[in-house]
Amino acid sequence: MSLRYVINFDTSKIESEIWDVVVIGSGIAGLYSAFNLDSNLKICILSKGALDKNNSYLAQGGIAAAMGEDDMPEYHFKDTVKAGAGHCNEEAVDILVREAPKDIEILCRIGTNFDRNPEGMLVTTREGGHGCFRVIHAHGDATGKEVVDSLLRACRNKENITIKENCFAIDMLVAEGRCAGLLIAEGTDFESTKKVLYCRSIICASGGIGQAYKNTTNSEVVTGDGISMAYRAGAVLSDMEFVQFHPTVFYQPTGKGSRFLISEAVRGEGGILLNINHRRFMKEYHEMGEVAPRDIVSRAIFSEMRKTGSDHVFLDITHKDAFYLRKRFPTIYSRCLKEGVDITRDYIPVYPVQHYFMGGIRTDMTGRTNIEGLYACGEAANTGVHGANRLASNSLLEGLVFGRRCAEDINTGIHKLKIEKRRFFNNLKSPGKSLNAAEARDEIKMQMDAYAGIERNGRDMEKALDYINSIAASLEEADLRSVSDIETLNIACIAALILKGAISRKKSCGSHYRTDSE
Ligand code: SIN
């Protein structure tokens, strides 16, 4: 992948705007970083689609934070590092677990309505890899929606923050190692709506890469755009081989689109896994059984499916009181019912699918990247906090803690960064060559599911990489005329980088499991 810009453009011929900070992404990391920026800064938040179309909004389980009487940040640290399979950046983990309670308190102050007991104390649940109950949640299983809605209200109350919906970030503009702005397409008419946003800093909080896979829990908009454009602009990426598969996703063998998650909290509250022959198996794989770290449960399910020749297993929570289940898991209950499964009476068919990305744009502990003025946080960033396998419910937390840290760093140093309305242009793309991007996207997704999944091996990954590189080369040459075309190129770039990372890491580690491990 050698392309610097994905389209031809000339900033001297298109409309421009000036902002202090442009935030790419309106999930929890983007909104919370914007909320924490100084009120005298002019901030623009870009949302690629509608505001309810990101992964944060879909998050069910909750946010991990050691706030209970029997819990301590040290225990949260230990569980995070253990789940991360020895690959975590311990400095980042230490920051994450110590600062977690402070950010939860800030959310409570701005009106986030977490679930509480009759005495008014926060209620916690347990998820995979956690040694105790420490996951805070809202409306049972709609935590992400509650947090996003409260942050949107808080950001809208600030006059210095503008939120633009349906704005697609195309490429970052960088000169002399410094981030100078962003090329975007605003609105629905891609051909006529290019704009350049000049700014002092960009916070890339654009989320993960889920749509590089056929089966994923991720929203349709999660196509790795931020990571891919940062890579084109010269940002260092790291840990690209570490892709997380959620063990229990509602089994849906056909159709496209994002798959429906059955929160790990269902297992945390007592749900058990049964193979197709209704036999419980998790204890044979790990002493923590159903609440073992996520990579281990996903592999165990994968192995049971193979042994029994099935493409799913079952999750059973029918032994719990029906009234309790409807109240505790209202989203899951009603969605499963729509699919013909009453979770109070029926086993839920589940299988593991792509869910989260541990790799991304490498940052330091303040969210800085190697490009001056470019920050990254949330799933797009690689702080090293998750290591080779993220501990459940640490993702929204990472978005909060490191999103705030980006803002704090920008607040102290931003006025040293000048805004320069310099000219950027690209005329290297030859017009006219068309392509079938939808077909290319489907091909890439199938390759990634087949060869960069729960189990991988060097030989198959080499073949998949050759194939994806050839798709990427034709995408690079083609005339990209829509958001969807550029997304497909971004997906191809991410897929190739995941495969490259996975090929060069010869030994299995956490979520990166090689059947030919050295
Ligand atoms: C879940 O509710 O199982 C997902 C939470 C997470 O991905 O951490």
Residues whose N, C-alpha, C, O or C-beta is under 5 A from the ligand:
A	BS01	SIN	Q60 G61 I262 S263 E264 A265 L391 A392 S393 N394
